[in-house]
Amino acid sequence: MVYHQLSISKKLENITQYFHSLIFLLLLTLCNGYLKRRLNEKIFSFNKKILHCRRFDFSELSSKGGQEKQKIFFSFLKKIWARDIKKM
C-alpha cells in the first residue's frame, strides 16, 4: 500500500515537472518571438537611416574642415531621427 502511494506521488511529481517544463518552453518561445520582432524593427529602422544617409550630399563637405564636416553630417542625422520619431 505504501509503495503504491509513493508510486502515485512520484507519477504526479513527474507530471507537474513535465507541465512546468512545457510552460517554461512556451514562455521562452514567446519571448524569443518578441525579441526577434524587436530586433527586426531595429534593423529596419537602421537600414532606413542608412538610406537617408545615402541621399546626403557629401560634395558640400569636401571643402570643409574635419570638425565642421562632422557637425554638418550629424545635424543632418538629427533631422532624420527627429522626423522618424515624429512618425512613431
C-alpha positions, -999 to +999 in steps of 0.1 A: +000+000+000+028+024+009+047+015-022+015+022-043+011+057-027+048+065-033+044+054-069+014+077-074+031+106-058+062+101-080+040+100-111+022+132-100+056+148-094+068+138-129+036+152-144+040+185-127+076+187-137+065+180-173+039+208-172+064+232-156+089+224-184+061+228-210+051+262-196+088+273-195+093+263-231+061+282-241+073+313-224+107+310-239+092+307-273+070+337-268+099+358-256+121+346-284+094+357-310+091+391-293+129+396-293+132+386-329+104+410-339+120+439-319+154+431-335+139+431-370+123+465-362+156+479-351+174+466-382+147+480-405+149+514-387+187+514-390+185+505-427+161+534-433+186+557-417+214+544-439+192+550-470+187+586-458+224+590-454+230+579-490+208+609-500+232+632-482+252+654-505+288+647-494+302+671-520+295+700-497+318+685-472+348+683-494+358+720-488+352+719-450+374+710-421+371+678-401+350+690-372+328+711-395+321+680-416+311+661-385+288+689-374+270+692-407+266+654-411+253+649-375+229+678-378+216+661-410+212+628-390+194+646-361+169+660-386+162+625-399+159+609-365+136+637-353+114+631-383+113+593-377+104+599-340+075+622-350+062+594-373+061+569-344 
